[in-house]
Amino acid sequence: MKKSWLITLGVVLLLVGVFIWYKFFFVFGEGVKSGYLNYAINKGYVFKTYEGKLIQEGFGRGKTGTITSYEFEFSVQDPEIFKQLELNSGKNFDLHYKEYNGTLPWRGNTKYIVDKIVNMK
């Protein structure tokens, strides 16, 4: 009886561990987004996180033939990358990011984490 209870507890803990890993640490996607840096800020009440927004130009769902903008909101973990973004607001950036399935309060407010500046113009 005690042995089956320990096996059940072990399986439940393993499943919870796999779920937490998949939700918060598994990299769902990677890519590069390009656009003009709208802002880079450091904010938060308990956990101060680095946040930013790129404005991407393109054809959107507006009226036919009009140019609309897309917004890409992201978080940054590395203070050095954030410093470069903060000092060059308004410039055109190509940013490499990782997409996670969930957010963690100390990692940022979004599931997109910028880990590298590929190009800056």
Phi and psi in radians as a Rosetta constraint file:
Dihedral C 1 N 2 CA 2 C 2 CIRCULARHARMONIC -1.176 0.35
Dihedral N 2 CA 2 C 2 N 3 CIRCULARHARMONIC -0.636 0.35
Dihedral C 2 N 3 CA 3 C 3 CIRCULARHARMONIC -1.165 0.35
Dihedral N 3 CA 3 C 3 N 4 CIRCULARHARMONIC -0.736 0.35
Dihedral C 3 N 4 CA 4 C 4 CIRCULARHARMONIC -1.168 0.35
Dihedral N 4 CA 4 C 4 N 5 CIRCULARHARMONIC -0.589 0.35
Dihedral C 4 N 5 CA 5 C 5 CIRCULARHARMONIC -1.152 0.35
Dihedral N 5 CA 5 C 5 N 6 CIRCULARHARMONIC -0.721 0.35
Dihedral C 5 N 6 CA 6 C 6 CIRCULARHARMONIC -1.164 0.35
Dihedral N 6 CA 6 C 6 N 7 CIRCULARHARMONIC -0.670 0.35
Dihedral C 6 N 7 CA 7 C 7 CIRCULARHARMONIC -1.149 0.35
Dihedral N 7 CA 7 C 7 N 8 CIRCULARHARMONIC -0.759 0.35
Dihedral C 7 N 8 CA 8 C 8 CIRCULARHARMONIC -1.080 0.35
Dihedral N 8 CA 8 C 8 N 9 CIRCULARHARMONIC -0.780 0.35
Dihedral C 8 N 9 CA 9 C 9 CIRCULARHARMONIC -1.077 0.35
Dihedral N 9 CA 9 C 9 N 10 CIRCULARHARMONIC -0.722 0.35
Dihedral C 9 N 10 CA 10 C 10 CIRCULARHARMONIC -1.105 0.35
Dihedral N 10 CA 10 C 10 N 11 CIRCULARHARMONIC -0.740 0.35
Dihedral C 10 N 11 CA 11 C 11 CIRCULARHARMONIC -1.139 0.35
Dihedral N 11 CA 11 C 11 N 12 CIRCULARHARMONIC -0.749 0.35
Dihedral C 11 N 12 CA 12 C 12 CIRCULARHARMONIC -1.091 0.35
Dihedral N 12 CA 12 C 12 N 13 CIRCULARHARMONIC -0.785 0.35
Dihedral C 12 N 13 CA 13 C 13 CIRCULARHARMONIC -1.109 0.35
Dihedral N 13 CA 13 C 13 N 14 CIRCULARHARMONIC -0.670 0.35
Dihedral C 13 N 14 CA 14 C 14 CIRCULARHARMONIC -1.107 0.35
Dihedral N 14 CA 14 C 14 N 15 CIRCULARHARMONIC -0.782 0.35
Dihedral C 14 N 15 CA 15 C 15 CIRCULARHARMONIC -1.119 0.35
Dihedral N 15 CA 15 C 15 N 16 CIRCULARHARMONIC -0.712 0.35
Dihedral C 15 N 16 CA 16 C 16 CIRCULARHARMONIC -1.119 0.35
Dihedral N 16 CA 16 C 16 N 17 CIRCULARHARMONIC -0.724 0.35
Dihedral C 16 N 17 CA 17 C 17 CIRCULARHARMONIC -1.090 0.35
Dihedral N 17 CA 17 C 17 N 18 CIRCULARHARMONIC -0.753 0.35
Dihedral C 17 N 18 CA 18 C 18 CIRCULARHARMONIC -1.126 0.35
Dihedral N 18 CA 18 C 18 N 19 CIRCULARHARMONIC -0.726 0.35
Dihedral C 18 N 19 CA 19 C 19 CIRCULARHARMONIC -1.079 0.35
Dihedral N 19 CA 19 C 19 N 20 CIRCULARHARMONIC -0.807 0.35
Dihedral C 19 N 20 CA 20 C 20 CIRCULARHARMONIC -1.092 0.35
Dihedral N 20 CA 20 C 20 N 21 CIRCULARHARMONIC -0.749 0.35
Dihedral C 20 N 21 CA 21 C 21 CIRCULARHARMONIC -1.063 0.35
Dihedral N 21 CA 21 C 21 N 22 CIRCULARHARMONIC -0.827 0.35
Dihedral C 21 N 22 CA 22 C 22 CIRCULARHARMONIC -1.134 0.35
Dihedral N 22 CA 22 C 22 N 23 CIRCULARHARMONIC -0.704 0.35
Dihedral C 22 N 23 CA 23 C 23 CIRCULARHARMONIC -1.279 0.35
Dihedral N 23 CA 23 C 23 N 24 CIRCULARHARMONIC -0.674 0.35
Dihedral C 23 N 24 CA 24 C 24 CIRCULARHARMONIC -2.025 0.35
Dihedral N 24 CA 24 C 24 N 25 CIRCULARHARMONIC -0.308 0.35
Dihedral C 24 N 25 CA 25 C 25 CIRCULARHARMONIC -2.152 0.35
Dihedral N 25 CA 25 C 25 N 26 CIRCULARHARMONIC -0.263 0.35
Dihedral C 25 N 26 CA 26 C 26 CIRCULARHARMONIC -1.328 0.35
Dihedral N 26 CA 26 C 26 N 27 CIRCULARHARMONIC 2.209 0.35
Dihedral C 26 N 27 CA 27 C 27 CIRCULARHARMONIC -1.420 0.35
Dihedral N 27 CA 27 C 27 N 28 CIRCULARHARMONIC 1.895 0.35
Dihedral C 27 N 28 CA 28 C 28 CIRCULARHARMONIC -1.301 0.35
Dihedral N 28 CA 28 C 28 N 29 CIRCULARHARMONIC -0.652 0.35
Dihedral C 28 N 29 CA 29 C 29 CIRCULARHARMONIC -2.746 0.35
Dihedral N 29 CA 29 C 29 N 30 CIRCULARHARMONIC 2.759 0.35
Dihedral C 29 N 30 CA 30 C 30 CIRCULARHARMONIC -2.350 0.35
Dihedral N 30 CA 30 C 30 N 31 CIRCULARHARMONIC 2.666 0.35
Dihedral C 30 N 31 CA 31 C 31 CIRCULARHARMONIC -3.103 0.35
Dihedral N 31 CA 31 C 31 N 32 CIRCULARHARMONIC -3.017 0.35
Dihedral C 31 N 32 CA 32 C 32 CIRCULARHARMONIC -2.225 0.35
Dihedral N 32 CA 32 C 32 N 33 CIRCULARHARMONIC 2.296 0.35
Dihedral C 32 N 33 CA 33 C 33 CIRCULARHARMONIC -2.045 0.35
Dihedral N 33 CA 33 C 33 N 34 CIRCULARHARMONIC 2.485 0.35
Dihedral C 33 N 34 CA 34 C 34 CIRCULARHARMONIC -2.107 0.35
Dihedral N 34 CA 34 C 34 N 35 CIRCULARHARMONIC 2.544 0.35
Dihedral C 34 N 35 CA 35 C 35 CIRCULARHARMONIC 2.922 0.35
Dihedral N 35 CA 35 C 35 N 36 CIRCULARHARMONIC -3.110 0.35
Dihedral C 35 N 36 CA 36 C 36 CIRCULARHARMONIC -1.569 0.35
Dihedral N 36 CA 36 C 36 N 37 CIRCULARHARMONIC 2.296 0.35
Dihedral C 36 N 37 CA 37 C 37 CIRCULARHARMONIC -1.267 0.35
Dihedral N 37 CA 37 C 37 N 38 CIRCULARHARMONIC 2.034 0.35
Dihedral C 37 N 38 CA 38 C 38 CIRCULARHARMONIC -1.416 0.35
Dihedral N 38 CA 38 C 38 N 39 CIRCULARHARMONIC -0.860 0.35
Dihedral C 38 N 39 CA 39 C 39 CIRCULARHARMONIC -2.723 0.35
Dihedral N 39 CA 39 C 39 N 40 CIRCULARHARMONIC 2.770 0.35
Dihedral C 39 N 40 CA 40 C 40 CIRCULARHARMONIC -2.419 0.35
Dihedral N 40 CA 40 C 40 N 41 CIRCULARHARMONIC 2.062 0.35
Dihedral C 40 N 41 CA 41 C 41 CIRCULARHARMONIC -2.320 0.35
Dihedral N 41 CA 41 C 41 N 42 CIRCULARHARMONIC 2.752 0.35
Dihedral C 41 N 42 CA 42 C 42 CIRCULARHARMONIC -1.980 0.35
Dihedral N 42 CA 42 C 42 N 43 CIRCULARHARMONIC 2.000 0.35
Dihedral C 42 N 43 CA 43 C 43 CIRCULARHARMONIC -2.517 0.35
Dihedral N 43 CA 43 C 43 N 44 CIRCULARHARMONIC 2.880 0.35
Dihedral C 43 N 44 CA 44 C 44 CIRCULARHARMONIC 2.425 0.35
Dihedral N 44 CA 44 C 44 N 45 CIRCULARHARMONIC 2.669 0.35
Dihedral C 44 N 45 CA 45 C 45 CIRCULARHARMONIC -1.501 0.35
Dihedral N 45 CA 45 C 45 N 46 CIRCULARHARMONIC -0.949 0.35
Dihedral C 45 N 46 CA 46 C 46 CIRCULARHARMONIC -1.726 0.35
Dihedral N 46 CA 46 C 46 N 47 CIRCULARHARMONIC -0.922 0.35
Dihedral C 46 N 47 CA 47 C 47 CIRCULARHARMONIC -1.792 0.35
Dihedral N 47 CA 47 C 47 N 48 CIRCULARHARMONIC 1.997 0.35
Dihedral C 47 N 48 CA 48 C 48 CIRCULARHARMONIC -1.389 0.35
Dihedral N 48 CA 48 C 48 N 49 CIRCULARHARMONIC 2.051 0.35
Dihedral C 48 N 49 CA 49 C 49 CIRCULARHARMONIC -2.092 0.35
Dihedral N 49 CA 49 C 49 N 50 CIRCULARHARMONIC 2.748 0.35
Dihedral C 49 N 50 CA 50 C 50 CIRCULARHARMONIC -1.690 0.35
Dihedral N 50 CA 50 C 50 N 51 CIRCULARHARMONIC 2.173 0.35
Dihedral C 50 N 51 CA 51 C 51 CIRCULARHARMONIC -2.206 0.35
Dihedral N 51 CA 51 C 51 N 52 CIRCULARHARMONIC 2.694 0.35
Dihedral C 51 N 52 CA 52 C 52 CIRCULARHARMONIC -2.695 0.35
Dihedral N 52 CA 52 C 52 N 53 CIRCULARHARMONIC 2.967 0.35
Dihedral C 52 N 53 CA 53 C 53 CIRCULARHARMONIC -2.514 0.35
Dihedral N 53 CA 53 C 53 N 54 CIRCULARHARMONIC 2.271 0.35
Dihedral C 53 N 54 CA 54 C 54 CIRCULARHARMONIC -1.785 0.35
Dihedral N 54 CA 54 C 54 N 55 CIRCULARHARMONIC 2.460 0.35
Dihedral C 54 N 55 CA 55 C 55 CIRCULARHARMONIC -1.826 0.35
Dihedral N 55 CA 55 C 55 N 56 CIRCULARHARMONIC 2.109 0.35
Dihedral C 55 N 56 CA 56 C 56 CIRCULARHARMONIC -1.895 0.35
Dihedral N 56 CA 56 C 56 N 57 CIRCULARHARMONIC 2.318 0.35
Dihedral C 56 N 57 CA 57 C 57 CIRCULARHARMONIC -1.592 0.35
Dihedral N 57 CA 57 C 57 N 58 CIRCULARHARMONIC 2.663 0.35
Dihedral C 57 N 58 CA 58 C 58 CIRCULARHARMONIC 2.938 0.35
Dihedral N 58 CA 58 C 58 N 59 CIRCULARHARMONIC 3.116 0.35
Dihedral C 58 N 59 CA 59 C 59 CIRCULARHARMONIC -1.511 0.35
Dihedral N 59 CA 59 C 59 N 60 CIRCULARHARMONIC 2.196 0.35
Dihedral C 59 N 60 CA 60 C 60 CIRCULARHARMONIC -2.036 0.35
Dihedral N 60 CA 60 C 60 N 61 CIRCULARHARMONIC -2.741 0.35
Dihedral C 60 N 61 CA 61 C 61 CIRCULARHARMONIC -1.574 0.35
Dihedral N 61 CA 61 C 61 N 62 CIRCULARHARMONIC 0.191 0.35
Dihedral C 61 N 62 CA 62 C 62 CIRCULARHARMONIC -1.249 0.35
Dihedral N 62 CA 62 C 62 N 63 CIRCULARHARMONIC -2.701 0.35
Dihedral C 62 N 63 CA 63 C 63 CIRCULARHARMONIC -1.130 0.35
Dihedral N 63 CA 63 C 63 N 64 CIRCULARHARMONIC 2.657 0.35
Dihedral C 63 N 64 CA 64 C 64 CIRCULARHARMONIC -1.030 0.35
Dihedral N 64 CA 64 C 64 N 65 CIRCULARHARMONIC 2.251 0.35
Dihedral C 64 N 65 CA 65 C 65 CIRCULARHARMONIC 1.477 0.35
Dihedral N 65 CA 65 C 65 N 66 CIRCULARHARMONIC -0.017 0.35
Dihedral C 65 N 66 CA 66 C 66 CIRCULARHARMONIC -1.581 0.35
Dihedral N 66 CA 66 C 66 N 67 CIRCULARHARMONIC 2.686 0.35
Dihedral C 66 N 67 CA 67 C 67 CIRCULARHARMONIC -1.725 0.35
Dihedral N 67 CA 67 C 67 N 68 CIRCULARHARMONIC 2.186 0.35
Dihedral C 67 N 68 CA 68 C 68 CIRCULARHARMONIC -2.075 0.35
Dihedral N 68 CA 68 C 68 N 69 CIRCULARHARMONIC 2.927 0.35
Dihedral C 68 N 69 CA 69 C 69 CIRCULARHARMONIC -1.975 0.35
Dihedral N 69 CA 69 C 69 N 70 CIRCULARHARMONIC 2.564 0.35
Dihedral C 69 N 70 CA 70 C 70 CIRCULARHARMONIC -1.886 0.35
Dihedral N 70 CA 70 C 70 N 71 CIRCULARHARMONIC 2.553 0.35
Dihedral C 70 N 71 CA 71 C 71 CIRCULARHARMONIC -1.945 0.35
Dihedral N 71 CA 71 C 71 N 72 CIRCULARHARMONIC 2.345 0.35
Dihedral C 71 N 72 CA 72 C 72 CIRCULARHARMONIC -2.062 0.35
Dihedral N 72 CA 72 C 72 N 73 CIRCULARHARMONIC 1.838 0.35
Dihedral C 72 N 73 CA 73 C 73 CIRCULARHARMONIC -1.622 0.35
Dihedral N 73 CA 73 C 73 N 74 CIRCULARHARMONIC 2.402 0.35
Dihedral C 73 N 74 CA 74 C 74 CIRCULARHARMONIC -2.545 0.35
Dihedral N 74 CA 74 C 74 N 75 CIRCULARHARMONIC 2.907 0.35
Dihedral C 74 N 75 CA 75 C 75 CIRCULARHARMONIC -2.070 0.35
Dihedral N 75 CA 75 C 75 N 76 CIRCULARHARMONIC 2.750 0.35
Dihedral C 75 N 76 CA 76 C 76 CIRCULARHARMONIC -2.278 0.35
Dihedral N 76 CA 76 C 76 N 77 CIRCULARHARMONIC 2.320 0.35
Dihedral C 76 N 77 CA 77 C 77 CIRCULARHARMONIC -1.656 0.35
Dihedral N 77 CA 77 C 77 N 78 CIRCULARHARMONIC -0.598 0.35
Dihedral C 77 N 78 CA 78 C 78 CIRCULARHARMONIC -1.456 0.35
Dihedral N 78 CA 78 C 78 N 79 CIRCULARHARMONIC 2.082 0.35
Dihedral C 78 N 79 CA 79 C 79 CIRCULARHARMONIC -1.079 0.35
Dihedral N 79 CA 79 C 79 N 80 CIRCULARHARMONIC -0.515 0.35
Dihedral C 79 N 80 CA 80 C 80 CIRCULARHARMONIC -1.198 0.35
Dihedral N 80 CA 80 C 80 N 81 CIRCULARHARMONIC -0.716 0.35
Dihedral C 80 N 81 CA 81 C 81 CIRCULARHARMONIC -1.132 0.35
Dihedral N 81 CA 81 C 81 N 82 CIRCULARHARMONIC -0.745 0.35
Dihedral C 81 N 82 CA 82 C 82 CIRCULARHARMONIC -1.064 0.35
Dihedral N 82 CA 82 C 82 N 83 CIRCULARHARMONIC -0.708 0.35
Dihedral C 82 N 83 CA 83 C 83 CIRCULARHARMONIC -1.059 0.35
Dihedral N 83 CA 83 C 83 N 84 CIRCULARHARMONIC -0.752 0.35
Dihedral C 83 N 84 CA 84 C 84 CIRCULARHARMONIC -1.079 0.35
Dihedral N 84 CA 84 C 84 N 85 CIRCULARHARMONIC -0.744 0.35
Dihedral C 84 N 85 CA 85 C 85 CIRCULARHARMONIC -1.137 0.35
Dihedral N 85 CA 85 C 85 N 86 CIRCULARHARMONIC -0.771 0.35
Dihedral C 85 N 86 CA 86 C 86 CIRCULARHARMONIC -1.078 0.35
Dihedral N 86 CA 86 C 86 N 87 CIRCULARHARMONIC -0.674 0.35
Dihedral C 86 N 87 CA 87 C 87 CIRCULARHARMONIC -1.376 0.35
Dihedral N 87 CA 87 C 87 N 88 CIRCULARHARMONIC -0.224 0.35
Dihedral C 87 N 88 CA 88 C 88 CIRCULARHARMONIC -2.192 0.35
Dihedral N 88 CA 88 C 88 N 89 CIRCULARHARMONIC 0.627 0.35
Dihedral C 88 N 89 CA 89 C 89 CIRCULARHARMONIC -1.070 0.35
Dihedral N 89 CA 89 C 89 N 90 CIRCULARHARMONIC 2.422 0.35
Dihedral C 89 N 90 CA 90 C 90 CIRCULARHARMONIC 1.663 0.35
Dihedral N 90 CA 90 C 90 N 91 CIRCULARHARMONIC -0.202 0.35
Dihedral C 90 N 91 CA 91 C 91 CIRCULARHARMONIC -1.520 0.35
Dihedral N 91 CA 91 C 91 N 92 CIRCULARHARMONIC 2.901 0.35
Dihedral C 91 N 92 CA 92 C 92 CIRCULARHARMONIC -1.533 0.35
Dihedral N 92 CA 92 C 92 N 93 CIRCULARHARMONIC 2.238 0.35
Dihedral C 92 N 93 CA 93 C 93 CIRCULARHARMONIC -2.174 0.35
Dihedral N 93 CA 93 C 93 N 94 CIRCULARHARMONIC 2.599 0.35
Dihedral C 93 N 94 CA 94 C 94 CIRCULARHARMONIC -1.959 0.35
Dihedral N 94 CA 94 C 94 N 95 CIRCULARHARMONIC 1.983 0.35
Dihedral C 94 N 95 CA 95 C 95 CIRCULARHARMONIC -1.998 0.35
Dihedral N 95 CA 95 C 95 N 96 CIRCULARHARMONIC 2.260 0.35
Dihedral C 95 N 96 CA 96 C 96 CIRCULARHARMONIC -1.517 0.35
Dihedral N 96 CA 96 C 96 N 97 CIRCULARHARMONIC 2.341 0.35
Dihedral C 96 N 97 CA 97 C 97 CIRCULARHARMONIC -2.372 0.35
Dihedral N 97 CA 97 C 97 N 98 CIRCULARHARMONIC 2.826 0.35
Dihedral C 97 N 98 CA 98 C 98 CIRCULARHARMONIC -2.088 0.35
Dihedral N 98 CA 98 C 98 N 99 CIRCULARHARMONIC 2.403 0.35
Dihedral C 98 N 99 CA 99 C 99 CIRCULARHARMONIC -1.876 0.35
Dihedral N 99 CA 99 C 99 N 100 CIRCULARHARMONIC 2.219 0.35
Dihedral C 99 N 100 CA 100 C 100 CIRCULARHARMONIC -1.882 0.35
Dihedral N 100 CA 100 C 100 N 101 CIRCULARHARMONIC 2.875 0.35
Dihedral C 100 N 101 CA 101 C 101 CIRCULARHARMONIC -1.401 0.35
Dihedral N 101 CA 101 C 101 N 102 CIRCULARHARMONIC -0.307 0.35
Dihedral C 101 N 102 CA 102 C 102 CIRCULARHARMONIC -2.608 0.35
Dihedral N 102 CA 102 C 102 N 103 CIRCULARHARMONIC 2.950 0.35
Dihedral C 102 N 103 CA 103 C 103 CIRCULARHARMONIC -1.892 0.35
Dihedral N 103 CA 103 C 103 N 104 CIRCULARHARMONIC 2.639 0.35
Dihedral C 103 N 104 CA 104 C 104 CIRCULARHARMONIC -2.071 0.35
Dihedral N 104 CA 104 C 104 N 105 CIRCULARHARMONIC 2.436 0.35
Dihedral C 104 N 105 CA 105 C 105 CIRCULARHARMONIC -1.043 0.35
Dihedral N 105 CA 105 C 105 N 106 CIRCULARHARMONIC -0.549 0.35
Dihedral C 105 N 106 CA 106 C 106 CIRCULARHARMONIC -1.517 0.35
Dihedral N 106 CA 106 C 106 N 107 CIRCULARHARMONIC -0.173 0.35
Dihedral C 106 N 107 CA 107 C 107 CIRCULARHARMONIC -1.645 0.35
Dihedral N 107 CA 107 C 107 N 108 CIRCULARHARMONIC -0.452 0.35
Dihedral C 107 N 108 CA 108 C 108 CIRCULARHARMONIC 2.508 0.35
Dihedral N 108 CA 108 C 108 N 109 CIRCULARHARMONIC 3.042 0.35
Dihedral C 108 N 109 CA 109 C 109 CIRCULARHARMONIC -1.536 0.35
Dihedral N 109 CA 109 C 109 N 110 CIRCULARHARMONIC -0.153 0.35
Dihedral C 109 N 110 CA 110 C 110 CIRCULARHARMONIC -2.118 0.35
Dihedral N 110 CA 110 C 110 N 111 CIRCULARHARMONIC 2.906 0.35
Dihedral C 110 N 111 CA 111 C 111 CIRCULARHARMONIC -1.570 0.35
Dihedral N 111 CA 111 C 111 N 112 CIRCULARHARMONIC 0.026 0.35
Dihedral C 111 N 112 CA 112 C 112 CIRCULARHARMONIC -1.796 0.35
Dihedral N 112 CA 112 C 112 N 113 CIRCULARHARMONIC 2.071 0.35
Dihedral C 112 N 113 CA 113 C 113 CIRCULARHARMONIC -2.007 0.35
Dihedral N 113 CA 113 C 113 N 114 CIRCULARHARMONIC 2.034 0.35
Dihedral C 113 N 114 CA 114 C 114 CIRCULARHARMONIC -1.382 0.35
Dihedral N 114 CA 114 C 114 N 115 CIRCULARHARMONIC 2.204 0.35
Dihedral C 114 N 115 CA 115 C 115 CIRCULARHARMONIC -2.046 0.35
Dihedral N 115 CA 115 C 115 N 116 CIRCULARHARMONIC -0.087 0.35
Dihedral C 115 N 116 CA 116 C 116 CIRCULARHARMONIC -2.822 0.35
Dihedral N 116 CA 116 C 116 N 117 CIRCULARHARMONIC 2.493 0.35
Dihedral C 116 N 117 CA 117 C 117 CIRCULARHARMONIC -1.675 0.35
Dihedral N 117 CA 117 C 117 N 118 CIRCULARHARMONIC 2.001 0.35
Dihedral C 117 N 118 CA 118 C 118 CIRCULARHARMONIC -1.405 0.35
Dihedral N 118 CA 118 C 118 N 119 CIRCULARHARMONIC -0.744 0.35
Dihedral C 118 N 119 CA 119 C 119 CIRCULARHARMONIC -2.699 0.35
Dihedral N 119 CA 119 C 119 N 120 CIRCULARHARMONIC 2.602 0.35
Dihedral C 119 N 120 CA 120 C 120 CIRCULARHARMONIC -2.414 0.35
Dihedral N 120 CA 120 C 120 N 121 CIRCULARHARMONIC 2.297 0.35
